């Protein structure tokens, strides 16, 4: 199943923009922009991720909303 035919694992309706490459719970790997933003604001950002659309949507969200910078890893296919 391709990323474009998936839905966000958290809300079940959004189109995923990022994949957690080291998920704590394997049932929650694909995140839409709104749910990914909520994770960052909550203080639980995805640390090892892959952007799904080729645009740095998640990286932009980290820059905009993450006050405590950690070591994040962008994973290429």
PDB file of N, CA, C, O and CB in Angstrom:
ATOM      1  N   UNK A   1       0.845  -1.179   0.000  1.00  0.00           N
ATOM      2  CA  UNK A   1       0.000   0.000   0.000  1.00  0.00           C
ATOM      3  C   UNK A   1       0.880   1.228   0.000  1.00  0.00           C
ATOM      4  O   UNK A   1       1.739   1.379   0.869  1.00  0.00           O
ATOM      5  CB  UNK A   1      -0.956   0.006   1.209  1.00  0.00           C
ATOM      6  N   UNK A   2       0.680   2.099  -0.956  1.00  0.00           N
ATOM      7  CA  UNK A   2       1.484   3.309  -1.047  1.00  0.00           C
ATOM      8  C   UNK A   2       1.069   4.341  -0.017  1.00  0.00           C
ATOM      9  O   UNK A   2      -0.034   4.290   0.527  1.00  0.00           O
ATOM     10  CB  UNK A   2       1.385   3.898  -2.433  1.00  0.00           C
ATOM     11  N   UNK A   3       1.965   5.275   0.242  1.00  0.00           N
ATOM     12  CA  UNK A   3       1.704   6.306   1.247  1.00  0.00           C
ATOM     13  C   UNK A   3       0.474   7.143   0.883  1.00  0.00           C
ATOM     14  O   UNK A   3      -0.246   7.586   1.778  1.00  0.00           O
ATOM     15  CB  UNK A   3       2.930   7.216   1.402  1.00  0.00           C
ATOM     16  N   UNK A   4       0.218   7.367  -0.409  1.00  0.00           N
ATOM     17  CA  UNK A   4      -0.902   8.210  -0.811  1.00  0.00           C
ATOM     18  C   UNK A   4      -2.242   7.526  -0.609  1.00  0.00           C
ATOM     19  O   UNK A   4      -3.270   8.199  -0.536  1.00  0.00           O
ATOM     20  CB  UNK A   4      -0.752   8.614  -2.254  1.00  0.00           C
ATOM     21  N   UNK A   5      -2.255   6.202  -0.516  1.00  0.00           N
ATOM     22  CA  UNK A   5      -3.519   5.503  -0.279  1.00  0.00           C
ATOM     23  C   UNK A   5      -3.750   5.272   1.207  1.00  0.00           C
ATOM     24  O   UNK A   5      -4.801   4.758   1.592  1.00  0.00           O
ATOM     25  CB  UNK A   5      -3.539   4.169  -1.024  1.00  0.00           C
ATOM     26  N   UNK A   6      -2.790   5.640   2.051  1.00  0.00           N
ATOM     27  CA  UNK A   6      -2.915   5.483   3.499  1.00  0.00           C
ATOM     28  C   UNK A   6      -3.635   6.669   4.104  1.00  0.00           C
ATOM     29  O   UNK A   6      -3.805   7.713   3.473  1.00  0.00           O
ATOM     30  CB  UNK A   6      -1.541   5.316   4.147  1.00  0.00           C
ATOM     31  N   UNK A   7      -4.045   6.484   5.323  1.00  0.00           N
ATOM     32  CA  UNK A   7      -4.584   7.565   6.144  1.00  0.00           C
ATOM     33  C   UNK A   7      -3.719   7.670   7.381  1.00  0.00           C
ATOM     34  O   UNK A   7      -2.988   6.738   7.714  1.00  0.00           O
ATOM     35  CB  UNK A   7      -6.087   7.320   6.520  1.00  0.00           C
ATOM     36  N   UNK A   8      -3.797   8.788   8.054  1.00  0.00           N
ATOM     37  CA  UNK A   8      -3.054   9.007   9.292  1.00  0.00           C
ATOM     38  C   UNK A   8      -3.423   7.918  10.302  1.00  0.00           C
ATOM     39  O   UNK A   8      -4.601   7.627  10.510  1.00  0.00           O
ATOM     40  CB  UNK A   8      -3.346  10.424   9.873  1.00  0.00           C
ATOM     41  N   UNK A   9      -2.421   7.329  10.918  1.00  0.00           N
ATOM     42  CA  UNK A   9      -2.668   6.265  11.889  1.00  0.00           C
ATOM     43  C   UNK A   9      -3.307   6.791  13.176  1.00  0.00           C
ATOM     44  O   UNK A   9      -3.921   6.020  13.914  1.00  0.00           O
ATOM     45  CB  UNK A   9      -1.368   5.553  12.215  1.00  0.00           C
ATOM     46  N   UNK A  10      -3.172   8.083  13.455  1.00  0.00           N
ATOM     47  CA  UNK A  10      -3.723   8.635  14.694  1.00  0.00           C
ATOM     48  C   UNK A  10      -5.185   9.060  14.516  1.00  0.00           C
ATOM     49  O   UNK A  10      -6.063   8.586  15.237  1.00  0.00           O
ATOM     50  CB  UNK A  10      -2.880   9.833  15.161  1.00  0.00           C
ATOM     51  N   UNK A  11      -5.446   9.958  13.550  1.00  0.00           N
ATOM     52  CA  UNK A  11      -6.812  10.475  13.390  1.00  0.00           C
ATOM     53  C   UNK A  11      -7.645   9.628  12.436  1.00  0.00           C
ATOM     54  O   UNK A  11      -8.875   9.654  12.489  1.00  0.00           O
ATOM     55  CB  UNK A  11      -6.771  11.909  12.890  1.00  0.00           C
ATOM     56  N   UNK A  12      -6.978   8.878  11.564  1.00  0.00           N
ATOM     57  CA  UNK A  12      -7.688   8.002  10.642  1.00  0.00           C
ATOM     58  C   UNK A  12      -8.276   8.688   9.428  1.00  0.00           C
ATOM     59  O   UNK A  12      -8.937   8.042   8.615  1.00  0.00           O
ATOM     60  CB  UNK A  12      -8.762   7.320  11.359  1.00  0.00           C
ATOM     61  N   UNK A  13      -8.048   9.994   9.286  1.00  0.00           N
ATOM     62  CA  UNK A  13      -8.651  10.666   8.141  1.00  0.00           C
ATOM     63  C   UNK A  13      -7.673  11.505   7.325  1.00  0.00           C
ATOM     64  O   UNK A  13      -7.880  11.680   6.125  1.00  0.00           O
ATOM     65  CB  UNK A  13      -9.763  11.535   8.609  1.00  0.00           C
ATOM     66  N   UNK A  14      -6.620  12.025   7.939  1.00  0.00           N
ATOM     67  CA  UNK A  14      -5.681  12.882   7.228  1.00  0.00           C
ATOM     68  C   UNK A  14      -4.728  12.098   6.345  1.00  0.00           C
ATOM     69  O   UNK A  14      -4.456  10.923   6.590  1.00  0.00           O
ATOM     70  CB  UNK A  14      -4.897  13.703   8.207  1.00  0.00           C
ATOM     71  N   UNK A  15      -4.223  12.766   5.309  1.00  0.00           N
ATOM     72  CA  UNK A  15      -3.227  12.165   4.425  1.00  0.00           C
ATOM     73  C   UNK A  15      -1.856  12.284   5.086  1.00  0.00           C
ATOM     74  O   UNK A  15      -1.450  13.387   5.450  1.00  0.00           O
ATOM     75  CB  UNK A  15      -3.232  12.850   3.015  1.00  0.00           C
ATOM     76  N   UNK A  16      -1.139  11.182   5.249  1.00  0.00           N
ATOM     77  CA  UNK A  16       0.164  11.237   5.917  1.00  0.00           C
ATOM     78  C   UNK A  16       1.185  12.075   5.155  1.00  0.00           C
ATOM     79  O   UNK A  16       1.265  12.024   3.928  1.00  0.00           O
ATOM     80  CB  UNK A  16       0.703   9.840   6.106  1.00  0.00           C
ATOM     81  N   UNK A  17       1.964  12.848   5.916  1.00  0.00           N
ATOM     82  CA  UNK A  17       3.053  13.633   5.336  1.00  0.00           C
ATOM     83  C   UNK A  17       4.400  13.167   5.874  1.00  0.00           C
ATOM     84  O   UNK A  17       5.444  13.514   5.322  1.00  0.00           O
ATOM     85  CB  UNK A  17       2.854  15.127   5.627  1.00  0.00           C
ATOM     86  N   UNK A  18       4.382  12.385   6.948  1.00  0.00           N
ATOM     87  CA  UNK A  18       5.623  11.940   7.569  1.00  0.00           C
ATOM     88  C   UNK A  18       5.435  10.527   8.131  1.00  0.00           C
ATOM     89  O   UNK A  18       4.348  10.147   8.567  1.00  0.00           O
ATOM     90  CB  UNK A  18       6.063  12.926   8.688  1.00  0.00           C
ATOM     91  N   UNK A  19       6.526   9.770   8.104  1.00  0.00           N
ATOM     92  CA  UNK A  19       6.526   8.424   8.675  1.00  0.00           C
ATOM     93  C   UNK A  19       7.556   8.369   9.794  1.00  0.00           C
ATOM     94  O   UNK A  19       8.700   8.788   9.620  1.00  0.00           O
ATOM     95  CB  UNK A  19       6.828   7.347   7.586  1.00  0.00           C
ATOM     96  N   UNK A  20       7.144   7.855  10.929  1.00  0.00           N
ATOM     97  CA  UNK A  20       8.043   7.623  12.054  1.00  0.00           C
ATOM     98  C   UNK A  20       8.809   6.338  11.753  1.00  0.00           C
ATOM     99  O   UNK A  20       8.214   5.264  11.662  1.00  0.00           O
ATOM    100  CB  UNK A  20       7.257   7.528  13.426  1.00  0.00           C
ATOM    101  N   UNK A  21      10.124   6.448  11.600  1.00  0.00           N
ATOM    102  CA  UNK A  21      10.933   5.292  11.223  1.00  0.00           C
ATOM    103  C   UNK A  21      11.323   4.421  12.421  1.00  0.00           C
ATOM    104  O   UNK A  21      11.802   3.300  12.243  1.00  0.00           O
ATOM    105  CB  UNK A  21      12.181   5.756  10.510  1.00  0.00           C
ATOM    106  N   UNK A  22      11.121   4.930  13.637  1.00  0.00           N
ATOM    107  CA  UNK A  22      11.386   4.153  14.845  1.00  0.00           C
ATOM    108  C   UNK A  22      10.221   4.339  15.819  1.00  0.00           C
ATOM    109  O   UNK A  22      10.398   4.890  16.905  1.00  0.00           O
ATOM    110  CB  UNK A  22      12.739   4.583  15.504  1.00  0.00           C
ATOM    111  N   UNK A  23       9.024   3.876  15.425  1.00  0.00           N
ATOM    112  CA  UNK A  23       7.854   4.132  16.272  1.00  0.00           C
ATOM    113  C   UNK A  23       7.901   3.330  17.566  1.00  0.00           C
ATOM    114  O   UNK A  23       8.356   2.187  17.588  1.00  0.00           O
ATOM    115  CB  UNK A  23       6.575   3.805  15.514  1.00  0.00           C
ATOM    116  N   UNK A  24       7.425   3.944  18.634  1.00  0.00           N
ATOM    117  CA  UNK A  24       7.303   3.242  19.905  1.00  0.00           C
ATOM    118  C   UNK A  24       6.216   2.181  19.779  1.00  0.00           C
ATOM    119  O   UNK A  24       6.353   1.071  20.294  1.00  0.00           O
ATOM    120  CB  UNK A  24       6.982   4.232  21.064  1.00  0.00           C
ATOM    121  N   UNK A  25       5.144   2.533  19.092  1.00  0.00           N
ATOM    122  CA  UNK A  25       4.040   1.618  18.829  1.00  0.00           C
ATOM    123  C   UNK A  25       3.911   1.470  17.319  1.00  0.00           C
ATOM    124  O   UNK A  25       3.617   2.451  16.635  1.00  0.00           O
ATOM    125  CB  UNK A  25       2.701   2.130  19.471  1.00  0.00           C
ATOM    126  N   UNK A  26       4.123   0.270  16.778  1.00  0.00           N
ATOM    127  CA  UNK A  26       4.096   0.107  15.318  1.00  0.00           C
ATOM    128  C   UNK A  26       2.746   0.410  14.676  1.00  0.00           C
ATOM    129  O   UNK A  26       2.666   0.522  13.453  1.00  0.00           O
ATOM    130  CB  UNK A  26       4.492  -1.287  14.968  1.00  0.00           C
ATOM    131  N   UNK A  27       1.706   0.541  15.451  1.00  0.00           N
ATOM    132  CA  UNK A  27       0.400   0.890  14.896  1.00  0.00           C
ATOM    133  C   UNK A  27       0.310   2.369  14.542  1.00  0.00           C
ATOM    134  O   UNK A  27      -0.619   2.780  13.847  1.00  0.00           O
ATOM    135  CB  UNK A  27      -0.702   0.529  15.879  1.00  0.00           C
ATOM    136  N   UNK A  28       1.260   3.174  15.009  1.00  0.00           N
ATOM    137  CA  UNK A  28       1.258   4.610  14.745  1.00  0.00           C
ATOM    138  C   UNK A  28       2.572   5.007  14.079  1.00  0.00           C
ATOM    139  O   UNK A  28       3.501   5.479  14.734  1.00  0.00           O
ATOM    140  CB  UNK A  28       1.043   5.414  16.054  1.00  0.00           C
ATOM    141  N   UNK A  29       2.628   4.805  12.761  1.00  0.00           N
ATOM    142  CA  UNK A  29       3.827   5.120  11.991  1.00  0.00           C
ATOM    143  C   UNK A  29       3.618   6.291  11.048  1.00  0.00           C
ATOM    144  O   UNK A  29       4.559   7.036  10.776  1.00  0.00           O
ATOM    145  CB  UNK A  29       4.269   3.913  11.205  1.00  0.00           C
ATOM    146  N   UNK A  30       2.410   6.468  10.548  1.00  0.00           N
ATOM    147  CA  UNK A  30       2.122   7.476   9.533  1.00  0.00           C
ATOM    148  C   UNK A  30       1.280   8.590  10.146  1.00  0.00           C
ATOM    149  O   UNK A  30       0.253   8.332  10.773  1.00  0.00           O
ATOM    150  CB  UNK A  30       1.395   6.846   8.317  1.00  0.00           C
ATOM    151  N   UNK A  31       1.730   9.842   9.955  1.00  0.00           N
ATOM    152  CA  UNK A  31       1.099  10.995  10.602  1.00  0.00           C
ATOM    153  C   UNK A  31       0.749  12.068   9.583  1.00  0.00           C
ATOM    154  O   UNK A  31       1.554  12.393   8.710  1.00  0.00           O
ATOM    155  CB  UNK A  31       2.018  11.576  11.679  1.00  0.00           C
ATOM    156  N   UNK A  32      -0.461  12.619   9.700  1.00  0.00           N
ATOM    157  CA  UNK A  32      -0.850  13.754   8.854  1.00  0.00           C
ATOM    158  C   UNK A  32      -0.228  15.018   9.443  1.00  0.00           C
ATOM    159  O   UNK A  32       0.320  14.985  10.545  1.00  0.00           O
ATOM    160  CB  UNK A  32      -2.421  13.888   8.753  1.00  0.00           C
ATOM    161  N   UNK A  33      -0.310  16.117   8.722  1.00  0.00           N
ATOM    162  CA  UNK A  33       0.327  17.360   9.162  1.00  0.00           C
ATOM    163  C   UNK A  33      -0.239  17.848  10.497  1.00  0.00           C
ATOM    164  O   UNK A  33       0.521  18.262  11.372  1.00  0.00           O
ATOM    165  CB  UNK A  33       0.153  18.443   8.099  1.00  0.00           C
ATOM    166  N   UNK A  34      -1.552  17.804  10.662  1.00  0.00           N
ATOM    167  CA  UNK A  34      -2.157  18.290  11.908  1.00  0.00           C
ATOM    168  C   UNK A  34      -1.744  17.448  13.117  1.00  0.00           C
ATOM    169  O   UNK A  34      -1.426  17.992  14.175  1.00  0.00           O
ATOM    170  CB  UNK A  34      -3.679  18.293  11.781  1.00  0.00           C
ATOM    171  N   UNK A  35      -1.748  16.130  12.962  1.00  0.00           N
ATOM    172  CA  UNK A  35      -1.374  15.259  14.077  1.00  0.00           C
ATOM    173  C   UNK A  35       0.127  15.356  14.371  1.00  0.00           C
ATOM    174  O   UNK A  35       0.538  15.299  15.530  1.00  0.00           O
ATOM    175  CB  UNK A  35      -1.761  13.801  13.768  1.00  0.00           C
ATOM    176  N   UNK A  36       0.939  15.502  13.326  1.00  0.00           N
ATOM    177  CA  UNK A  36       2.383  15.676  13.528  1.00  0.00           C
ATOM    178  C   UNK A  36       2.661  16.986  14.263  1.00  0.00           C
ATOM    179  O   UNK A  36       3.518  17.027  15.146  1.00  0.00           O
ATOM    180  CB  UNK A  36       3.132  15.651  12.171  1.00  0.00           C
ATOM    181  N   UNK A  37       1.951  18.051  13.911  1.00  0.00           N
ATOM    182  CA  UNK A  37       2.093  19.336  14.597  1.00  0.00           C
ATOM    183  C   UNK A  37       1.710  19.183  16.071  1.00  0.00           C
ATOM    184  O   UNK A  37       2.390  19.717  16.948  1.00  0.00           O
ATOM    185  CB  UNK A  37       1.216  20.425  13.915  1.00  0.00           C
ATOM    186  N   UNK A  38       0.630  18.460  16.345  1.00  0.00           N
ATOM    187  CA  UNK A  38       0.189  18.244  17.730  1.00  0.00           C
ATOM    188  C   UNK A  38       1.252  17.495  18.533  1.00  0.00           C
ATOM    189  O   UNK A  38       1.473  17.803  19.704  1.00  0.00           O
ATOM    190  CB  UNK A  38      -1.139  17.462  17.757  1.00  0.00           C
ATOM    191  N   UNK A  39       1.910  16.515  17.911  1.00  0.00           N
ATOM    192  CA  UNK A  39       2.994  15.784  18.597  1.00  0.00           C
ATOM    193  C   UNK A  39       4.127  16.730  18.983  1.00  0.00           C
ATOM    194  O   UNK A  39       4.645  16.675  20.098  1.00  0.00           O
ATOM    195  CB  UNK A  39       3.540  14.648  17.697  1.00  0.00           C
ATOM    196  N   UNK A  40       4.498  17.588  18.057  1.00  0.00           N
ATOM    197  CA  UNK A  40       5.604  18.521  18.305  1.00  0.00           C
ATOM    198  C   UNK A  40       5.237  19.490  19.423  1.00  0.00           C
ATOM    199  O   UNK A  40       6.035  19.727  20.330  1.00  0.00           O
ATOM    200  CB  UNK A  40       5.964  19.301  17.017  1.00  0.00           C
ATOM    201  N   UNK A  41       4.040  20.046  19.359  1.00  0.00           N
ATOM    202  CA  UNK A  41       3.602  21.001  20.367  1.00  0.00           C
ATOM    203  C   UNK A  41       3.501  20.338  21.736  1.00  0.00           C
ATOM    204  O   UNK A  41       3.802  20.957  22.756  1.00  0.00           O
ATOM    205  CB  UNK A  41       2.256  21.611  19.975  1.00  0.00           C
ATOM    206  N   UNK A  42       3.077  19.078  21.752  1.00  0.00           N
ATOM    207  CA  UNK A  42       2.992  18.317  23.004  1.00  0.00           C
ATOM    208  C   UNK A  42       4.376  18.061  23.597  1.00  0.00           C
ATOM    209  O   UNK A  42       4.505  17.794  24.792  1.00  0.00           O
ATOM    210  CB  UNK A  42       2.272  16.983  22.768  1.00  0.00           C
ATOM    211  N   UNK A  43       5.397  18.143  22.768  1.00  0.00           N
ATOM    212  CA  UNK A  43       6.755  17.896  23.236  1.00  0.00           C
ATOM    213  C   UNK A  43       7.229  16.480  22.974  1.00  0.00           C
ATOM    214  O   UNK A  43       8.195  16.020  23.583  1.00  0.00           O
ATOM    215  CB  UNK A  43       6.847  18.184  24.694  1.00  0.00           C
ATOM    216  N   UNK A  44       6.549  15.787  22.066  1.00  0.00           N
ATOM    217  CA  UNK A  44       6.905  14.411  21.740  1.00  0.00           C
ATOM    218  C   UNK A  44       7.106  14.265  20.234  1.00  0.00           C
ATOM    219  O   UNK A  44       6.410  13.479  19.591  1.00  0.00           O
ATOM    220  CB  UNK A  44       5.818  13.435  22.238  1.00  0.00           C
ATOM    221  N   UNK A  45       8.058  15.021  19.662  1.00  0.00           N
ATOM    222  CA  UNK A  45       8.242  14.970  18.198  1.00  0.00           C
ATOM    223  C   UNK A  45       8.835  13.648  17.730  1.00  0.00           C
ATOM    224  O   UNK A  45       9.458  12.916  18.498  1.00  0.00           O
ATOM    225  CB  UNK A  45       9.140  16.112  17.743  1.00  0.00           C
ATOM    226  N   UNK A  46       8.625  13.368  16.461  1.00  0.00           N
ATOM    227  CA  UNK A  46       9.222  12.196  15.821  1.00  0.00           C
ATOM    228  C   UNK A  46      10.694  12.518  15.583  1.00  0.00           C
ATOM    229  O   UNK A  46      11.017  13.523  14.949  1.00  0.00           O
ATOM    230  CB  UNK A  46       8.482  11.822  14.470  1.00  0.00           C
ATOM    231  N   UNK A  47      11.577  11.679  16.082  1.00  0.00           N
ATOM    232  CA  UNK A  47      13.005  11.978  15.986  1.00  0.00           C
ATOM    233  C   UNK A  47      13.658  11.403  14.741  1.00  0.00           C
ATOM    234  O   UNK A  47      14.554  12.030  14.176  1.00  0.00           O
ATOM    235  CB  UNK A  47      13.713  11.459  17.198  1.00  0.00           C
ATOM    236  N   UNK A  48      13.237  10.237  14.303  1.00  0.00           N
ATOM    237  CA  UNK A  48      13.774   9.643  13.075  1.00  0.00           C
ATOM    238  C   UNK A  48      12.604   9.489  12.116  1.00  0.00           C
ATOM    239  O   UNK A  48      11.714   8.665  12.325  1.00  0.00           O
ATOM    240  CB  UNK A  48      14.490   8.251  13.349  1.00  0.00           C
ATOM    241  N   UNK A  49      12.621  10.291  11.066  1.00  0.00           N
ATOM    242  CA  UNK A  49      11.449  10.369  10.209  1.00  0.00           C
ATOM    243  C   UNK A  49      11.810  10.377   8.739  1.00  0.00           C
ATOM    244  O   UNK A  49      12.965  10.559   8.357  1.00  0.00           O
ATOM    245  CB  UNK A  49      10.651  11.593  10.539  1.00  0.00           C
ATOM    246  N   UNK A  50      10.774  10.170   7.919  1.00  0.00           N
ATOM    247  CA  UNK A  50      10.907  10.276   6.474  1.00  0.00           C
ATOM    248  C   UNK A  50       9.738  11.105   5.964  1.00  0.00           C
ATOM    249  O   UNK A  50       8.580  10.808   6.257  1.00  0.00           O
ATOM    250  CB  UNK A  50      10.948   8.865   5.793  1.00  0.00           C
ATOM    251  N   UNK A  51      10.047  12.138   5.205  1.00  0.00           N
ATOM    252  CA  UNK A  51       9.010  12.949   4.571  1.00  0.00           C
ATOM    253  C   UNK A  51       8.417  12.125   3.425  1.00  0.00           C
ATOM    254  O   UNK A  51       9.156  11.488   2.674  1.00  0.00           O
ATOM    255  CB  UNK A  51       9.588  14.327   4.054  1.00  0.00           C
ATOM    256  N   UNK A  52       7.102  12.134   3.286  1.00  0.00           N
ATOM    257  CA  UNK A  52       6.467  11.281   2.284  1.00  0.00           C
ATOM    258  C   UNK A  52       6.182  11.972   0.958  1.00  0.00           C
ATOM    259  O   UNK A  52       6.095  11.298  -0.068  1.00  0.00           O
ATOM    260  CB  UNK A  52       5.199  10.748   2.828  1.00  0.00           C
ATOM    261  N   UNK A  53       6.034  13.274   0.946  1.00  0.00           N
ATOM    262  CA  UNK A  53       5.669  13.972  -0.284  1.00  0.00           C
ATOM    263  C   UNK A  53       6.844  14.633  -0.985  1.00  0.00           C
ATOM    264  O   UNK A  53       6.659  15.302  -2.002  1.00  0.00           O
ATOM    265  CB  UNK A  53       4.638  15.004   0.017  1.00  0.00           C
ATOM    266  N   UNK A  54       8.040  14.456  -0.462  1.00  0.00           N
ATOM    267  CA  UNK A  54       9.194  15.086  -1.075  1.00  0.00           C
ATOM    268  C   UNK A  54       9.386  16.527  -0.646  1.00  0.00           C
ATOM    269  O   UNK A  54      10.427  17.120  -0.930  1.00  0.00           O
ATOM    270  CB  UNK A  54       9.073  15.021  -2.555  1.00  0.00           C
ATOM    271  N   UNK A  55       8.408  17.101   0.030  1.00  0.00           N
ATOM    272  CA  UNK A  55       8.539  18.463   0.549  1.00  0.00           C
ATOM    273  C   UNK A  55       8.852  18.374   2.038  1.00  0.00           C
ATOM    274  O   UNK A  55       8.371  17.466   2.716  1.00  0.00           O
ATOM    275  CB  UNK A  55       7.235  19.302   0.294  1.00  0.00           C
ATOM    276  N   UNK A  56       9.647  19.298   2.553  1.00  0.00           N
ATOM    277  CA  UNK A  56      10.051  19.228   3.968  1.00  0.00           C
ATOM    278  C   UNK A  56       8.970  19.754   4.918  1.00  0.00           C
ATOM    279  O   UNK A  56       9.218  20.671   5.701  1.00  0.00           O
ATOM    280  CB  UNK A  56      11.338  20.017   4.178  1.00  0.00           C
ATOM    281  N   UNK A  57       7.775  19.171   4.842  1.00  0.00           N
ATOM    282  CA  UNK A  57       6.667  19.632   5.676  1.00  0.00           C
ATOM    283  C   UNK A  57       6.980  19.419   7.148  1.00  0.00           C
ATOM    284  O   UNK A  57       6.812  20.329   7.959  1.00  0.00           O
ATOM    285  CB  UNK A  57       5.368  18.906   5.301  1.00  0.00           C
ATOM    286  N   UNK A  58       7.433  18.225   7.495  1.00  0.00           N
ATOM    287  CA  UNK A  58       7.708  17.943   8.906  1.00  0.00           C
ATOM    288  C   UNK A  58       8.904  18.752   9.411  1.00  0.00           C
ATOM    289  O   UNK A  58       8.892  19.240  10.542  1.00  0.00           O
ATOM    290  CB  UNK A  58       7.965  16.444   9.108  1.00  0.00           C
ATOM    291  N   UNK A  59       9.915  18.892   8.592  1.00  0.00           N
ATOM    292  CA  UNK A  59      11.068  19.705   8.967  1.00  0.00           C
ATOM    293  C   UNK A  59      10.667  21.147   9.235  1.00  0.00           C
ATOM    294  O   UNK A  59      11.179  21.774  10.162  1.00  0.00           O
ATOM    295  CB  UNK A  59      12.128  19.655   7.876  1.00  0.00           C
ATOM    296  N   UNK A  60       9.753  21.674   8.430  1.00  0.00           N
ATOM    297  CA  UNK A  60       9.238  23.028   8.626  1.00  0.00           C
ATOM    298  C   UNK A  60       8.460  23.117   9.934  1.00  0.00           C
ATOM    299  O   UNK A  60       8.578  24.099  10.666  1.00  0.00           O
ATOM    300  CB  UNK A  60       8.343  23.447   7.442  1.00  0.00           C
ATOM    301  N   UNK A  61       7.662  22.086  10.228  1.00  0.00           N
ATOM    302  CA  UNK A  61       6.913  22.064  11.494  1.00  0.00           C
ATOM    303  C   UNK A  61       7.863  22.058  12.689  1.00  0.00           C
ATOM    304  O   UNK A  61       7.619  22.738  13.685  1.00  0.00           O
ATOM    305  CB  UNK A  61       5.985  20.832  11.553  1.00  0.00           C
ATOM    306  N   UNK A  62       8.941  21.291  12.586  1.00  0.00           N
ATOM    307  CA  UNK A  62       9.931  21.269  13.670  1.00  0.00           C
ATOM    308  C   UNK A  62      10.522  22.657  13.873  1.00  0.00           C
ATOM    309  O   UNK A  62      10.635  23.128  15.004  1.00  0.00           O
ATOM    310  CB  UNK A  62      11.052  20.251  13.368  1.00  0.00           C
ATOM    311  N   UNK A  63      10.896  23.309  12.782  1.00  0.00           N
ATOM    312  CA  UNK A  63      11.471  24.655  12.872  1.00  0.00           C
ATOM    313  C   UNK A  63      10.498  25.654  13.482  1.00  0.00           C
ATOM    314  O   UNK A  63      10.905  26.525  14.251  1.00  0.00           O
ATOM    315  CB  UNK A  63      11.897  25.134  11.497  1.00  0.00           C
ATOM    316  N   UNK A  64       9.218  25.538  13.147  1.00  0.00           N
ATOM    317  CA  UNK A  64       8.219  26.493  13.609  1.00  0.00           C
ATOM    318  C   UNK A  64       7.781  26.278  15.051  1.00  0.00           C
ATOM    319  O   UNK A  64       7.497  27.242  15.762  1.00  0.00           O
ATOM    320  CB  UNK A  64       7.028  26.431  12.722  1.00  0.00           C
ATOM    321  N   UNK A  65       7.723  25.018  15.493  1.00  0.00           N
ATOM    322  CA  UNK A  65       7.067  24.716  16.764  1.00  0.00           C
ATOM    323  C   UNK A  65       7.950  24.085  17.836  1.00  0.00           C
ATOM    324  O   UNK A  65       7.522  23.972  18.985  1.00  0.00           O
ATOM    325  CB  UNK A  65       5.939  23.822  16.511  1.00  0.00           C
ATOM    326  N   UNK A  66       9.149  23.678  17.498  1.00  0.00           N
ATOM    327  CA  UNK A  66       9.980  22.968  18.468  1.00  0.00           C
ATOM    328  C   UNK A  66      10.940  23.945  19.129  1.00  0.00           C
ATOM    329  O   UNK A  66      11.834  24.482  18.474  1.00  0.00           O
ATOM    330  CB  UNK A  66      10.760  21.814  17.791  1.00  0.00           C
ATOM    331  N   UNK A  67      10.757  24.176  20.418  1.00  0.00           N
ATOM    332  CA  UNK A  67      11.634  25.101  21.122  1.00  0.00           C
ATOM    333  C   UNK A  67      12.886  24.413  21.633  1.00  0.00           C
ATOM    334  O   UNK A  67      13.946  25.035  21.705  1.00  0.00           O
ATOM    335  CB  UNK A  67      10.898  25.745  22.273  1.00  0.00           C
ATOM    336  N   UNK A  68      12.784  23.142  21.989  1.00  0.00           N
ATOM    337  CA  UNK A  68      13.941  22.383  22.451  1.00  0.00           C
ATOM    338  C   UNK A  68      14.465  21.571  21.274  1.00  0.00           C
ATOM    339  O   UNK A  68      13.849  20.582  20.875  1.00  0.00           O
ATOM    340  CB  UNK A  68      13.576  21.457  23.666  1.00  0.00           C
ATOM    341  N   UNK A  69      15.584  21.981  20.725  1.00  0.00           N
ATOM    342  CA  UNK A  69      16.140  21.284  19.570  1.00  0.00           C
ATOM    343  C   UNK A  69      16.840  20.006  20.012  1.00  0.00           C
ATOM    344  O   UNK A  69      17.683  20.021  20.909  1.00  0.00           O
ATOM    345  CB  UNK A  69      17.117  22.195  18.805  1.00  0.00           C
ATOM    346  N   UNK A  70      16.483  18.920  19.377  1.00  0.00           N
ATOM    347  CA  UNK A  70      17.115  17.621  19.617  1.00  0.00           C
ATOM    348  C   UNK A  70      17.849  17.234  18.350  1.00  0.00           C
ATOM    349  O   UNK A  70      17.943  18.018  17.406  1.00  0.00           O
ATOM    350  CB  UNK A  70      16.065  16.524  20.024  1.00  0.00           C
ATOM    351  N   UNK A  71      18.357  16.045  18.341  1.00  0.00           N
ATOM    352  CA  UNK A  71      18.978  15.530  17.131  1.00  0.00           C
ATOM    353  C   UNK A  71      17.923  14.767  16.351  1.00  0.00           C
ATOM    354  O   UNK A  71      17.467  13.706  16.776  1.00  0.00           O
ATOM    355  CB  UNK A  71      20.204  14.623  17.458  1.00  0.00           C
ATOM    356  N   UNK A  72      17.541  15.313  15.213  1.00  0.00           N
ATOM    357  CA  UNK A  72      16.543  14.675  14.373  1.00  0.00           C
ATOM    358  C   UNK A  72      17.247  14.085  13.160  1.00  0.00           C
ATOM    359  O   UNK A  72      18.259  14.606  12.692  1.00  0.00           O
ATOM    360  CB  UNK A  72      15.433  15.681  13.947  1.00  0.00           C
ATOM    361  N   UNK A  73      16.697  13.002  12.668  1.00  0.00           N
ATOM    362  CA  UNK A  73      17.289  12.329  11.528  1.00  0.00           C
ATOM    363  C   UNK A  73      16.282  12.238  10.413  1.00  0.00           C
ATOM    364  O   UNK A  73      15.196  11.686  10.588  1.00  0.00           O
ATOM    365  CB  UNK A  73      17.794  10.941  11.910  1.00  0.00           C
ATOM    366  N   UNK A  74      16.638  12.779   9.266  1.00  0.00           N
ATOM    367  CA  UNK A  74      15.839  12.613   8.081  1.00  0.00           C
ATOM    368  C   UNK A  74      16.335  11.372   7.369  1.00  0.00           C
ATOM    369  O   UNK A  74      17.516  11.277   7.037  1.00  0.00           O
ATOM    370  CB  UNK A  74      15.906  13.863   7.168  1.00  0.00           C
ATOM    371  N   UNK A  75      15.452  10.426   7.130  1.00  0.00           N
ATOM    372  CA  UNK A  75      15.817   9.159   6.518  1.00  0.00           C
ATOM    373  C   UNK A  75      15.428   9.191   5.055  1.00  0.00           C
ATOM    374  O   UNK A  75      14.289   9.521   4.725  1.00  0.00           O
ATOM    375  CB  UNK A  75      15.144   7.973   7.241  1.00  0.00           C
ATOM    376  N   UNK A  76      16.337   8.861   4.189  1.00  0.00           N
ATOM    377  CA  UNK A  76      16.021   8.794   2.764  1.00  0.00           C
ATOM    378  C   UNK A  76      15.665   7.360   2.407  1.00  0.00           C
ATOM    379  O   UNK A  76      16.069   6.416   3.086  1.00  0.00           O
ATOM    380  CB  UNK A  76      17.213   9.301   1.897  1.00  0.00           C
ATOM    381  N   UNK A  77      14.908   7.214   1.341  1.00  0.00           N
ATOM    382  CA  UNK A  77      14.408   5.901   0.925  1.00  0.00           C
ATOM    383  C   UNK A  77      15.478   4.950   0.560  1.00  0.00           C
ATOM    384  O   UNK A  77      15.192   3.811   0.192  1.00  0.00           O
ATOM    385  CB  UNK A  77      13.497   6.036  -0.210  1.00  0.00           C
TER     386      UNK A  77
END
